[in-house]
Amino acid sequence: MNKIEHLGIAVKDLDTANKLYEKLLGVAPYKKEVVESEAVTTSFFQVGESKIELLASTDENGPIGKFITKKGEGIHHIAFDVSDIKQELKRLKDEGFQLINEEPKRGADNKLVAFIHPKSSDGVLIELCQEISK
């Protein structure tokens, strides 16, 4: 694991949340993107080396929709940047972590992503991210 790549925050209304975070962080989001496979629209903010990803559900039965229904808005996951996502998934599985994704998939912000189940990480959803080579 190289660094914390971003914090993911589940929100009900992306436009409202974008305005709030623009005021809070003093910058506009650098990217807005729909991720069909996860039924979300995302918005990314960069402050120094840190990133915040806002996630709004496009389907109440999608992962973010279910999360908000169960827990409300708030921190959804911590994402870590990795150099070799397949190798890191194997290492974590060998260490006894429960994987949600056995194989990485395309995520937002030009990344391959995979998730570690919160049941095996003290209730925290962990995302692994690897930049997709251009």
N, C-alpha and C positions, 0 to 999 in steps of 0.2 A: 504494500500500500504506500503510495507516494505522498498523498496529502488528502485533506478533505476537499473534494471537488465542489460540492455545493450542499446546501440544506434545502430540502423540499418542503414547501408549506402548502397544505390543502386550503383552498378558499372557495367560498360559494359563488362569488361574482368576481371575475378576473378584472374587469374594467375598474370596479371600485377598489379592489386590492392594489391594482397598478397605481392608482392615484395616491393611495396611502403610502406605498413603498417609495414612490417618487419623492414625496414630501419627506419621508423618514431618511432615505439614503442620499437625497440630493442629486439623483441621476435618473434618467429615463431607462426603461428596459431596453436592452440591446437586441432582443430577439423575442418574437412571439411565434409559436409553432403548434400545430395540431399533431398529436400522436394518436393515430387511429387505433393502433393495437392496444393502447391503454385507455382509450375513450377519454382523453384529456386534451385541453388546450393549455399550453405552458407559456410562461413569460419569464425571461431571465434578466437579472440585474447583476452587474459587476461592480464591486467596490474594492479597489486594490486587487489583491489576489483572491478575494472571497466572492462567491456567487450565491445568490438566492434564486431558487426556482419556485415560482408560484404555479400551482396546479388547480385548474378548474375542470370539473367533470363535464363531459359532453353527454353522459348517460348515467342516470341515477343508479343503475345497476352495475356500473363499472367500478373499478377499484377505488377511485377517489370519491365517487358518489356514495359508495358503501361506507367508506371511512368517515366521511362527514356526517352521514346519518347516525353512525355508531358513536363517534367521538367528538364530532364538531370540527370546526376549523382549527388549524394549528399545525405544528411540525408533524410532517408525515414520514420523512426519512432523512438519513444522513448518507451522502454519496461520497465514496472514496475513489480517487483516480488510481488506476493500476496500469502497469506497463503491458502485462500479458493476462487478459481476463480469463482465458481458458485455463492457464496454469494456476491462477489464483482461485478459481472455482474448484479445481481439483484439490489444491492445498487445503482449502476451507472444508471441503467434504471429508477429506482424510482426517481433519482435526475434529470432526463430529458435528459440524454445522449443518443444519437442514437447509437445502437449497430450494428456492421457489423455481428458479430457472436452472436446469442442468446445462443448457447451452445459452450463450449470449444472444441478444436480439438487438435490432436497431432501435435506438431511443432518440430522445430529443438532443439538440445541440451537437449534431454530428458525432454521436457516441454509440458504441456497443455497450449494452447494459445487461446486468443480471442482478437478481435480488436474493438476499439471505433472509430466511423466515425469522420474524421477531421472536418466535418461540425458542429459538436457539441463541438469541443475542439479547437476553434480558428485556424483552419487550420492544426493542428498537428495530425497525425495518432498516436494513443496510442495503445500499445499492453500490454495485461495482461499476465503474465507468472506464472505458478505454476509447481514446480518440480514434476515429476511423481515418485511416491514411487516405490522403487525397490523391 
